């Protein structure tokens, strides 16, 4: 996902445009942070699923 950004930075470097070290550090750290965010999202989805199912059942009972 971050490869296009890395390629763009490499292309800019070939034209003499240097990015600050902070940008390189962020590109190094971002893939791990993104994976952690996806894992957290999956965990939240799993925790919310039973609550959503319960609400669906309540609404079904109310409609009947």
PQR file with spaces between the fields and no chain letter, atoms N, CA, C, O and H, PARSE charges and radii, in Angstrom:
ATOM       1  N    UNK     1       0.818   -1.187    0.000 -0.4000 1.5000
ATOM       2  CA   UNK     1       0.000    0.000    0.000 -0.0000 2.0000
ATOM       3  C    UNK     1       0.871    1.263    0.000  0.5500 1.7000
ATOM       4  O    UNK     1       0.489    2.281   -0.578 -0.5500 1.4000
ATOM       5  N    UNK     2       2.011    1.197    0.633 -0.4000 1.5000
ATOM       6  CA   UNK     2       2.880    2.366    0.731 -0.0000 2.0000
ATOM       7  C    UNK     2       3.970    2.378   -0.328  0.5500 1.7000
ATOM       8  O    UNK     2       4.764    3.316   -0.398 -0.5500 1.4000
ATOM       9  H    UNK     2       2.321    0.370    1.102  0.4000 1.0000
ATOM      10  N    UNK     3       4.008    1.344   -1.149 -0.4000 1.5000
ATOM      11  CA   UNK     3       5.034    1.267   -2.186 -0.0000 2.0000
ATOM      12  C    UNK     3       4.946    2.435   -3.178  0.5500 1.7000
ATOM      13  O    UNK     3       5.984    2.987   -3.543 -0.5500 1.4000
ATOM      14  H    UNK     3       3.363    0.582   -1.093  0.4000 1.0000
ATOM      15  N    UNK     4       3.742    2.833   -3.630 -0.4000 1.5000
ATOM      16  CA   UNK     4       3.702    3.978   -4.554 -0.0000 2.0000
ATOM      17  C    UNK     4       4.318    5.245   -3.956  0.5500 1.7000
ATOM      18  O    UNK     4       4.955    6.021   -4.668 -0.5500 1.4000
ATOM      19  H    UNK     4       2.899    2.385   -3.334  0.4000 1.0000
ATOM      20  N    UNK     5       4.131    5.453   -2.665 -0.4000 1.5000
ATOM      21  CA   UNK     5       4.742    6.618   -2.027 -0.0000 2.0000
ATOM      22  C    UNK     5       6.266    6.508   -2.031  0.5500 1.7000
ATOM      23  O    UNK     5       6.974    7.480   -2.295 -0.5500 1.4000
ATOM      24  H    UNK     5       3.613    4.823   -2.086  0.4000 1.0000
ATOM      25  N    UNK     6       6.751    5.309   -1.734 -0.4000 1.5000
ATOM      26  CA   UNK     6       8.200    5.096   -1.741 -0.0000 2.0000
ATOM      27  C    UNK     6       8.766    5.298   -3.143  0.5500 1.7000
ATOM      28  O    UNK     6       9.842    5.874   -3.306 -0.5500 1.4000
ATOM      29  H    UNK     6       6.176    4.520   -1.520  0.4000 1.0000
ATOM      30  N    UNK     7       8.035    4.821   -4.160 -0.4000 1.5000
ATOM      31  CA   UNK     7       8.483    4.985   -5.534 -0.0000 2.0000
ATOM      32  C    UNK     7       8.491    6.461   -5.932  0.5500 1.7000
ATOM      33  O    UNK     7       9.395    6.910   -6.637 -0.5500 1.4000
ATOM      34  H    UNK     7       7.162    4.353   -4.028  0.4000 1.0000
ATOM      35  N    UNK     8       7.489    7.213   -5.483 -0.4000 1.5000
ATOM      36  CA   UNK     8       7.435    8.640   -5.789 -0.0000 2.0000
ATOM      37  C    UNK     8       8.607    9.372   -5.155  0.5500 1.7000
ATOM      38  O    UNK     8       9.210   10.248   -5.775 -0.5500 1.4000
ATOM      39  H    UNK     8       6.755    6.848   -4.910  0.4000 1.0000
ATOM      40  N    UNK     9       8.925    9.012   -3.922 -0.4000 1.5000
ATOM      41  CA   UNK     9      10.071    9.639   -3.243 -0.0000 2.0000
ATOM      42  C    UNK     9      11.366    9.289   -3.969  0.5500 1.7000
ATOM      43  O    UNK     9      12.248   10.135   -4.119 -0.5500 1.4000
ATOM      44  H    UNK     9       8.436    8.301   -3.418  0.4000 1.0000
ATOM      45  N    UNK    10      11.477    8.041   -4.418 -0.4000 1.5000
ATOM      46  CA   UNK    10      12.672    7.636   -5.159 -0.0000 2.0000
ATOM      47  C    UNK    10      12.766    8.410   -6.476  0.5500 1.7000
ATOM      48  O    UNK    10      13.854    8.822   -6.878 -0.5500 1.4000
ATOM      49  H    UNK    10      10.761    7.354   -4.296  0.4000 1.0000
ATOM      50  N    UNK    11      11.638    8.603   -7.139 -0.4000 1.5000
ATOM      51  CA   UNK    11      11.628    9.360   -8.387 -0.0000 2.0000
ATOM      52  C    UNK    11      12.042   10.808   -8.137  0.5500 1.7000
ATOM      53  O    UNK    11      12.843   11.370   -8.884 -0.5500 1.4000
ATOM      54  H    UNK    11      10.754    8.268   -6.812  0.4000 1.0000
ATOM      55  N    UNK    12      11.493   11.404   -7.086 -0.4000 1.5000
ATOM      56  CA   UNK    12      11.876   12.776   -6.748 -0.0000 2.0000
ATOM      57  C    UNK    12      13.369   12.877   -6.445  0.5500 1.7000
ATOM      58  O    UNK    12      14.021   13.867   -6.776 -0.5500 1.4000
ATOM      59  H    UNK    12      10.842   10.947   -6.479  0.4000 1.0000
ATOM      60  N    UNK    13      13.890   11.838   -5.814 -0.4000 1.5000
ATOM      61  CA   UNK    13      15.319   11.835   -5.473 -0.0000 2.0000
ATOM      62  C    UNK    13      16.177   11.832   -6.739  0.5500 1.7000
ATOM      63  O    UNK    13      17.238   12.455   -6.782 -0.5500 1.4000
ATOM      64  H    UNK    13      13.360   11.033   -5.546  0.4000 1.0000
ATOM      65  N    UNK    14      15.699   11.117   -7.778 -0.4000 1.5000
ATOM      66  CA   UNK    14      16.464   11.106   -9.030 -0.0000 2.0000
ATOM      67  C    UNK    14      16.511   12.488   -9.674  0.5500 1.7000
ATOM      68  O    UNK    14      17.424   12.786  -10.444 -0.5500 1.4000
ATOM      69  H    UNK    14      14.837   10.611   -7.743  0.4000 1.0000
ATOM      70  N    UNK    15      15.536   13.322   -9.363 -0.4000 1.5000
ATOM      71  CA   UNK    15      15.515   14.693   -9.875 -0.0000 2.0000
ATOM      72  C    UNK    15      16.116   15.695   -8.897  0.5500 1.7000
ATOM      73  O    UNK    15      15.993   16.906   -9.081 -0.5500 1.4000
ATOM      74  H    UNK    15      14.794   13.080   -8.738  0.4000 1.0000
ATOM      75  N    UNK    16      16.767   15.181   -7.857 -0.4000 1.5000
ATOM      76  CA   UNK    16      17.480   16.052   -6.936 -0.0000 2.0000
ATOM      77  C    UNK    16      16.647   16.596   -5.794  0.5500 1.7000
ATOM      78  O    UNK    16      17.112   17.457   -5.046 -0.5500 1.4000
ATOM      79  H    UNK    16      16.867   14.197   -7.708  0.4000 1.0000
ATOM      80  N    UNK    17      15.430   16.113   -5.644 -0.4000 1.5000
ATOM      81  CA   UNK    17      14.577   16.567   -4.540 -0.0000 2.0000
ATOM      82  C    UNK    17      14.698   15.578   -3.377  0.5500 1.7000
ATOM      83  O    UNK    17      14.309   14.416   -3.496 -0.5500 1.4000
ATOM      84  H    UNK    17      15.052   15.414   -6.252  0.4000 1.0000
ATOM      85  N    UNK    18      15.229   16.043   -2.279 -0.4000 1.5000
ATOM      86  CA   UNK    18      15.402   15.186   -1.107 -0.0000 2.0000
ATOM      87  C    UNK    18      14.264   15.430   -0.115  0.5500 1.7000
ATOM      88  O    UNK    18      13.861   16.568    0.125 -0.5500 1.4000
ATOM      89  H    UNK    18      15.545   16.987   -2.183  0.4000 1.0000
ATOM      90  N    UNK    19      13.772   14.367    0.439 -0.4000 1.5000
ATOM      91  CA   UNK    19      12.739   14.453    1.475 -0.0000 2.0000
ATOM      92  C    UNK    19      13.420   14.464    2.842  0.5500 1.7000
ATOM      93  O    UNK    19      14.490   13.880    3.011 -0.5500 1.4000
ATOM      94  H    UNK    19      14.099   13.443    0.244  0.4000 1.0000
ATOM      95  N    UNK    20      12.802   15.125    3.809 -0.4000 1.5000
ATOM      96  CA   UNK    20      13.380   15.115    5.160 -0.0000 2.0000
ATOM      97  C    UNK    20      13.436   13.694    5.728  0.5500 1.7000
ATOM      98  O    UNK    20      12.671   12.819    5.321 -0.5500 1.4000
ATOM      99  H    UNK    20      11.933   15.599    3.672  0.4000 1.0000
ATOM     100  N    UNK    21      14.335   13.485    6.655 -0.4000 1.5000
ATOM     101  CA   UNK    21      14.488   12.165    7.282 -0.0000 2.0000
ATOM     102  C    UNK    21      13.181   11.743    7.960  0.5500 1.7000
ATOM     103  O    UNK    21      12.876   10.553    8.037 -0.5500 1.4000
ATOM     104  H    UNK    21      14.957   14.196    6.986  0.4000 1.0000
ATOM     105  N    UNK    22      12.424   12.705    8.443 -0.4000 1.5000
ATOM     106  CA   UNK    22      11.145   12.408    9.108 -0.0000 2.0000
ATOM     107  C    UNK    22      10.196   11.662    8.159  0.5500 1.7000
ATOM     108  O    UNK    22       9.488   10.746    8.577 -0.5500 1.4000
ATOM     109  H    UNK    22      12.673   13.672    8.380  0.4000 1.0000
ATOM     110  N    UNK    23      10.188   12.054    6.902 -0.4000 1.5000
ATOM     111  CA   UNK    23       9.334   11.395    5.909 -0.0000 2.0000
ATOM     112  C    UNK    23       9.768    9.945    5.723  0.5500 1.7000
ATOM     113  O    UNK    23       8.930    9.045    5.663 -0.5500 1.4000
ATOM     114  H    UNK    23      10.764   12.798    6.563  0.4000 1.0000
ATOM     115  N    UNK    24      11.066    9.720    5.633 -0.4000 1.5000
ATOM     116  CA   UNK    24      11.571    8.352    5.473 -0.0000 2.0000
ATOM     117  C    UNK    24      11.241    7.498    6.694  0.5500 1.7000
ATOM     118  O    UNK    24      10.907    6.321    6.562 -0.5500 1.4000
ATOM     119  H    UNK    24      11.747   10.451    5.682  0.4000 1.0000
ATOM     120  N    UNK    25      11.336    8.088    7.872 -0.4000 1.5000
ATOM     121  CA   UNK    25      11.011    7.363    9.099 -0.0000 2.0000
ATOM     122  C    UNK    25       9.517    7.017    9.138  0.5500 1.7000
ATOM     123  O    UNK    25       9.141    5.912    9.529 -0.5500 1.4000
ATOM     124  H    UNK    25      11.608    9.044    7.980  0.4000 1.0000
ATOM     125  N    UNK    26       8.686    7.954    8.736 -0.4000 1.5000
ATOM     126  CA   UNK    26       7.245    7.693    8.714 -0.0000 2.0000
ATOM     127  C    UNK    26       6.916    6.577    7.732  0.5500 1.7000
ATOM     128  O    UNK    26       6.106    5.704    8.041 -0.5500 1.4000
ATOM     129  H    UNK    26       8.992    8.851    8.418  0.4000 1.0000
ATOM     130  N    UNK    27       7.529    6.592    6.560 -0.4000 1.5000
ATOM     131  CA   UNK    27       7.290    5.525    5.589 -0.0000 2.0000
ATOM     132  C    UNK    27       7.771    4.176    6.104  0.5500 1.7000
ATOM     133  O    UNK    27       7.232    3.134    5.731 -0.5500 1.4000
ATOM     134  H    UNK    27       8.188    7.302    6.310  0.4000 1.0000
ATOM     135  N    UNK    28       8.767    4.196    6.946 -0.4000 1.5000
ATOM     136  CA   UNK    28       9.252    2.956    7.552 -0.0000 2.0000
ATOM     137  C    UNK    28       8.266    2.454    8.607  0.5500 1.7000
ATOM     138  O    UNK    28       8.036    1.250    8.719 -0.5500 1.4000
ATOM     139  H    UNK    28       9.205    5.043    7.249  0.4000 1.0000
ATOM     140  N    UNK    29       7.681    3.381    9.385 -0.4000 1.5000
ATOM     141  CA   UNK    29       6.805    3.007   10.496 -0.0000 2.0000
ATOM     142  C    UNK    29       5.347    2.796   10.090  0.5500 1.7000
ATOM     143  O    UNK    29       4.634    2.028   10.736 -0.5500 1.4000
ATOM     144  H    UNK    29       7.868    4.359    9.295  0.4000 1.0000
ATOM     145  N    UNK    30       4.903    3.453    9.048 -0.4000 1.5000
ATOM     146  CA   UNK    30       3.488    3.415    8.688 -0.0000 2.0000
ATOM     147  C    UNK    30       2.932    2.026    8.379  0.5500 1.7000
ATOM     148  O    UNK    30       1.823    1.727    8.821 -0.5500 1.4000
ATOM     149  H    UNK    30       5.482    4.077    8.523  0.4000 1.0000
ATOM     150  N    UNK    31       3.632    1.165    7.652 -0.4000 1.5000
ATOM     151  CA   UNK    31       3.044   -0.156    7.382 -0.0000 2.0000
ATOM     152  C    UNK    31       2.702   -0.924    8.668  0.5500 1.7000
ATOM     153  O    UNK    31       1.659   -1.573    8.739 -0.5500 1.4000
ATOM     154  H    UNK    31       4.533    1.408    7.293  0.4000 1.0000
ATOM     155  N    UNK    32       3.561   -0.853    9.664 -0.4000 1.5000
ATOM     156  CA   UNK    32       3.281   -1.541   10.926 -0.0000 2.0000
ATOM     157  C    UNK    32       2.084   -0.906   11.632  0.5500 1.7000
ATOM     158  O    UNK    32       1.221   -1.611   12.156 -0.5500 1.4000
ATOM     159  H    UNK    32       4.409   -0.326    9.606  0.4000 1.0000
ATOM     160  N    UNK    33       2.037    0.409   11.643 -0.4000 1.5000
ATOM     161  CA   UNK    33       0.910    1.104   12.271 -0.0000 2.0000
ATOM     162  C    UNK    33      -0.396    0.779   11.546  0.5500 1.7000
ATOM     163  O    UNK    33      -1.434    0.608   12.184 -0.5500 1.4000
ATOM     164  H    UNK    33       2.738    0.981   11.217  0.4000 1.0000
ATOM     165  N    UNK    34      -0.345    0.694   10.219 -0.4000 1.5000
ATOM     166  CA   UNK    34      -1.530    0.359    9.436 -0.0000 2.0000
ATOM     167  C    UNK    34      -2.007   -1.056    9.767  0.5500 1.7000
ATOM     168  O    UNK    34      -3.207   -1.287    9.915 -0.5500 1.4000
ATOM     169  H    UNK    34       0.499    0.832    9.701  0.4000 1.0000
ATOM     170  N    UNK    35      -1.076   -1.998    9.882 -0.4000 1.5000
ATOM     171  CA   UNK    35      -1.449   -3.367   10.253 -0.0000 2.0000
ATOM     172  C    UNK    35      -2.072   -3.406   11.634  0.5500 1.7000
ATOM     173  O    UNK    35      -3.040   -4.136   11.854 -0.5500 1.4000
ATOM     174  H    UNK    35      -0.101   -1.810    9.762  0.4000 1.0000
ATOM     175  N    UNK    36      -1.535   -2.634   12.570 -0.4000 1.5000
ATOM     176  CA   UNK    36      -2.114   -2.577   13.916 -0.0000 2.0000
ATOM     177  C    UNK    36      -3.518   -2.002   13.880  0.5500 1.7000
ATOM     178  O    UNK    36      -4.397   -2.462   14.609 -0.5500 1.4000
ATOM     179  H    UNK    36      -0.749   -2.041   12.391  0.4000 1.0000
ATOM     180  N    UNK    37      -3.736   -1.005   13.042 -0.4000 1.5000
ATOM     181  CA   UNK    37      -5.063   -0.410   12.913 -0.0000 2.0000
ATOM     182  C    UNK    37      -6.055   -1.410   12.335  0.5500 1.7000
ATOM     183  O    UNK    37      -7.200   -1.484   12.779 -0.5500 1.4000
ATOM     184  H    UNK    37      -3.022   -0.632   12.450  0.4000 1.0000
ATOM     185  N    UNK    38      -5.614   -2.179   11.345 -0.4000 1.5000
ATOM     186  CA   UNK    38      -6.497   -3.199   10.758 -0.0000 2.0000
ATOM     187  C    UNK    38      -6.840   -4.277   11.783  0.5500 1.7000
ATOM     188  O    UNK    38      -7.981   -4.737   11.840 -0.5500 1.4000
ATOM     189  H    UNK    38      -4.683   -2.119   10.985  0.4000 1.0000
ATOM     190  N    UNK    39      -5.866   -4.679   12.588 -0.4000 1.5000
ATOM     191  CA   UNK    39      -6.122   -5.683   13.629 -0.0000 2.0000
ATOM     192  C    UNK    39      -7.113   -5.156   14.649  0.5500 1.7000
ATOM     193  O    UNK    39      -8.024   -5.872   15.064 -0.5500 1.4000
ATOM     194  H    UNK    39      -4.940   -4.306   12.542  0.4000 1.0000
ATOM     195  N    UNK    40      -6.938   -3.906   15.054 -0.4000 1.5000
ATOM     196  CA   UNK    40      -7.858   -3.292   16.014 -0.0000 2.0000
ATOM     197  C    UNK    40      -9.265   -3.216   15.436  0.5500 1.7000
ATOM     198  O    UNK    40     -10.242   -3.495   16.132 -0.5500 1.4000
ATOM     199  H    UNK    40      -6.198   -3.324   14.717  0.4000 1.0000
ATOM     200  N    UNK    41      -9.368   -2.841   14.182 -0.4000 1.5000
ATOM     201  CA   UNK    41     -10.668   -2.768   13.512 -0.0000 2.0000
ATOM     202  C    UNK    41     -11.350   -4.137   13.501  0.5500 1.7000
ATOM     203  O    UNK    41     -12.550   -4.243   13.756 -0.5500 1.4000
ATOM     204  H    UNK    41      -8.575   -2.614   13.617  0.4000 1.0000
ATOM     205  N    UNK    42     -10.589   -5.164   13.209 -0.4000 1.5000
ATOM     206  CA   UNK    42     -11.138   -6.519   13.191 -0.0000 2.0000
ATOM     207  C    UNK    42     -11.624   -6.931   14.580  0.5500 1.7000
ATOM     208  O    UNK    42     -12.686   -7.538   14.712 -0.5500 1.4000
ATOM     209  H    UNK    42      -9.614   -5.079   13.003  0.4000 1.0000
ATOM     210  N    UNK    43     -10.849   -6.600   15.612 -0.4000 1.5000
ATOM     211  CA   UNK    43     -11.247   -6.937   16.980 -0.0000 2.0000
ATOM     212  C    UNK    43     -12.525   -6.210   17.373  0.5500 1.7000
ATOM     213  O    UNK    43     -13.415   -6.804   17.983 -0.5500 1.4000
ATOM     214  H    UNK    43      -9.986   -6.106   15.504  0.4000 1.0000
ATOM     215  N    UNK    44     -12.621   -4.944   17.032 -0.4000 1.5000
ATOM     216  CA   UNK    44     -13.820   -4.176   17.354 -0.0000 2.0000
ATOM     217  C    UNK    44     -15.019   -4.762   16.622  0.5500 1.7000
ATOM     218  O    UNK    44     -16.103   -4.886   17.191 -0.5500 1.4000
ATOM     219  H    UNK    44     -11.899   -4.461   16.537  0.4000 1.0000
ATOM     220  N    UNK    45     -14.822   -5.121   15.361 -0.4000 1.5000
ATOM     221  CA   UNK    45     -15.904   -5.717   14.576 -0.0000 2.0000
ATOM     222  C    UNK    45     -16.397   -7.002   15.235  0.5500 1.7000
ATOM     223  O    UNK    45     -17.602   -7.247   15.300 -0.5500 1.4000
ATOM     224  H    UNK    45     -13.941   -5.021   14.898  0.4000 1.0000
ATOM     225  N    UNK    46     -15.472   -7.817   15.720 -0.4000 1.5000
ATOM     226  CA   UNK    46     -15.857   -9.057   16.398 -0.0000 2.0000
ATOM     227  C    UNK    46     -16.604   -8.769   17.696  0.5500 1.7000
ATOM     228  O    UNK    46     -17.550   -9.480   18.035 -0.5500 1.4000
ATOM     229  H    UNK    46     -14.494   -7.618   15.667  0.4000 1.0000
ATOM     230  N    UNK    47     -16.189   -7.737   18.421 -0.4000 1.5000
ATOM     231  CA   UNK    47     -16.844   -7.407   19.681 -0.0000 2.0000
ATOM     232  C    UNK    47     -18.224   -6.808   19.467  0.5500 1.7000
ATOM     233  O    UNK    47     -19.113   -6.986   20.300 -0.5500 1.4000
ATOM     234  H    UNK    47     -15.421   -7.160   18.146  0.4000 1.0000
ATOM     235  N    UNK    48     -18.411   -6.104   18.367 -0.4000 1.5000
ATOM     236  CA   UNK    48     -19.677   -5.429   18.107 -0.0000 2.0000
ATOM     237  C    UNK    48     -20.703   -6.372   17.479  0.5500 1.7000
ATOM     238  O    UNK    48     -21.906   -6.165   17.642 -0.5500 1.4000
ATOM     239  H    UNK    48     -17.689   -5.959   17.691  0.4000 1.0000
ATOM     240  N    UNK    49     -20.256   -7.388   16.776 -0.4000 1.5000
ATOM     241  CA   UNK    49     -21.161   -8.294   16.061 -0.0000 2.0000
ATOM     242  C    UNK    49     -22.252   -8.876   16.961  0.5500 1.7000
ATOM     243  O    UNK    49     -23.415   -8.860   16.558 -0.5500 1.4000
ATOM     244  H    UNK    49     -19.280   -7.556   16.643  0.4000 1.0000
ATOM     245  N    UNK    50     -21.944   -9.390   18.159 -0.4000 1.5000
ATOM     246  CA   UNK    50     -23.018   -9.920   19.011 -0.0000 2.0000
ATOM     247  C    UNK    50     -24.017   -8.826   19.441  0.5500 1.7000
ATOM     248  O    UNK    50     -25.216   -9.080   19.549 -0.5500 1.4000
ATOM     249  H    UNK    50     -20.999   -9.403   18.486  0.4000 1.0000
ATOM     250  N    UNK    51     -23.515   -7.638   19.677 -0.4000 1.5000
ATOM     251  CA   UNK    51     -24.396   -6.540   20.057 -0.0000 2.0000
ATOM     252  C    UNK    51     -25.337   -6.173   18.906  0.5500 1.7000
ATOM     253  O    UNK    51     -26.519   -5.910   19.124 -0.5500 1.4000
ATOM     254  H    UNK    51     -22.540   -7.432   19.589  0.4000 1.0000
ATOM     255  N    UNK    52     -24.813   -6.159   17.700 -0.4000 1.5000
ATOM     256  CA   UNK    52     -25.643   -5.869   16.543 -0.0000 2.0000
ATOM     257  C    UNK    52     -26.686   -6.962   16.340  0.5500 1.7000
ATOM     258  O    UNK    52     -27.843   -6.670   16.033 -0.5500 1.4000
ATOM     259  H    UNK    52     -23.852   -6.372   17.523  0.4000 1.0000
ATOM     260  N    UNK    53     -26.287   -8.200   16.508 -0.4000 1.5000
ATOM     261  CA   UNK    53     -27.233   -9.314   16.359 -0.0000 2.0000
ATOM     262  C    UNK    53     -28.345   -9.209   17.398  0.5500 1.7000
ATOM     263  O    UNK    53     -29.508   -9.478   17.096 -0.5500 1.4000
ATOM     264  H    UNK    53     -25.347   -8.436   16.757  0.4000 1.0000
ATOM     265  N    UNK    54     -27.994   -8.826   18.603 -0.4000 1.5000
ATOM     266  CA   UNK    54     -28.991   -8.652   19.652 -0.0000 2.0000
ATOM     267  C    UNK    54     -29.977   -7.554   19.283  0.5500 1.7000
ATOM     268  O    UNK    54     -31.183   -7.719   19.465 -0.5500 1.4000
ATOM     269  H    UNK    54     -27.050   -8.608   18.848  0.4000 1.0000
ATOM     270  N    UNK    55     -29.484   -6.446   18.772 -0.4000 1.5000
ATOM     271  CA   UNK    55     -30.359   -5.348   18.358 -0.0000 2.0000
ATOM     272  C    UNK    55     -31.278   -5.766   17.221  0.5500 1.7000
ATOM     273  O    UNK    55     -32.445   -5.377   17.191 -0.5500 1.4000
ATOM     274  H    UNK    55     -28.504   -6.312   18.624  0.4000 1.0000
ATOM     275  N    UNK    56     -30.764   -6.548   16.295 -0.4000 1.5000
ATOM     276  CA   UNK    56     -31.583   -7.053   15.192 -0.0000 2.0000
ATOM     277  C    UNK    56     -32.719   -7.899   15.741  0.5500 1.7000
ATOM     278  O    UNK    56     -33.861   -7.774   15.297 -0.5500 1.4000
ATOM     279  H    UNK    56     -29.816   -6.864   16.320  0.4000 1.0000
ATOM     280  N    UNK    57     -32.416   -8.755   16.697 -0.4000 1.5000
ATOM     281  CA   UNK    57     -33.455   -9.601   17.300 -0.0000 2.0000
ATOM     282  C    UNK    57     -34.503   -8.756   18.011  0.5500 1.7000
ATOM     283  O    UNK    57     -35.696   -9.043   17.910 -0.5500 1.4000
ATOM     284  H    UNK    57     -31.489   -8.857   17.057  0.4000 1.0000
ATOM     285  N    UNK    58     -34.084   -7.730   18.720 -0.4000 1.5000
ATOM     286  CA   UNK    58     -35.026   -6.848   19.410 -0.0000 2.0000
ATOM     287  C    UNK    58     -35.937   -6.156   18.402  0.5500 1.7000
ATOM     288  O    UNK    58     -37.148   -6.083   18.610 -0.5500 1.4000
ATOM     289  H    UNK    58     -33.115   -7.497   18.801  0.4000 1.0000
ATOM     290  N    UNK    59     -35.377   -5.658   17.333 -0.4000 1.5000
ATOM     291  CA   UNK    59     -36.185   -4.990   16.305 -0.0000 2.0000
ATOM     292  C    UNK    59     -37.150   -5.958   15.627  0.5500 1.7000
ATOM     293  O    UNK    59     -38.287   -5.594   15.325 -0.5500 1.4000
ATOM     294  H    UNK    59     -34.393   -5.717   17.164  0.4000 1.0000
ATOM     295  N    UNK    60     -36.705   -7.178   15.389 -0.4000 1.5000
ATOM     296  CA   UNK    60     -37.593   -8.180   14.787 -0.0000 2.0000
ATOM     297  C    UNK    60     -38.786   -8.469   15.685  0.5500 1.7000
ATOM     298  O    UNK    60     -39.921   -8.566   15.219 -0.5500 1.4000
ATOM     299  H    UNK    60     -35.782   -7.474   15.634  0.4000 1.0000
ATOM     300  N    UNK    61     -38.514   -8.605   16.979 -0.4000 1.5000
ATOM     301  CA   UNK    61     -39.597   -8.863   17.941 -0.0000 2.0000
ATOM     302  C    UNK    61     -40.562   -7.691   17.981  0.5500 1.7000
ATOM     303  O    UNK    61     -41.774   -7.895   18.059 -0.5500 1.4000
ATOM     304  H    UNK    61     -37.592   -8.527   17.358  0.4000 1.0000
ATOM     305  N    UNK    62     -40.055   -6.476   17.930 -0.4000 1.5000
ATOM     306  CA   UNK    62     -40.912   -5.299   17.957 -0.0000 2.0000
ATOM     307  C    UNK    62     -41.779   -5.214   16.707  0.5500 1.7000
ATOM     308  O    UNK    62     -42.936   -4.798   16.772 -0.5500 1.4000
ATOM     309  H    UNK    62     -39.071   -6.310   17.867  0.4000 1.0000
ATOM     310  N    UNK    63     -41.215   -5.611   15.570 -0.4000 1.5000
ATOM     311  CA   UNK    63     -41.967   -5.568   14.317 -0.0000 2.0000
ATOM     312  C    UNK    63     -43.060   -6.634   14.258  0.5500 1.7000
ATOM     313  O    UNK    63     -44.071   -6.445   13.581 -0.5500 1.4000
ATOM     314  H    UNK    63     -40.276   -5.950   15.517  0.4000 1.0000
ATOM     315  N    UNK    64     -42.872   -7.717   14.941 -0.4000 1.5000
ATOM     316  CA   UNK    64     -43.869   -8.790   14.925 -0.0000 2.0000
ATOM     317  C    UNK    64     -44.921   -8.453   15.935  0.5500 1.7000
ATOM     318  O    UNK    64     -45.876   -9.211   16.108 -0.5500 1.4000
ATOM     319  H    UNK    64     -42.051   -7.870   15.492  0.4000 1.0000
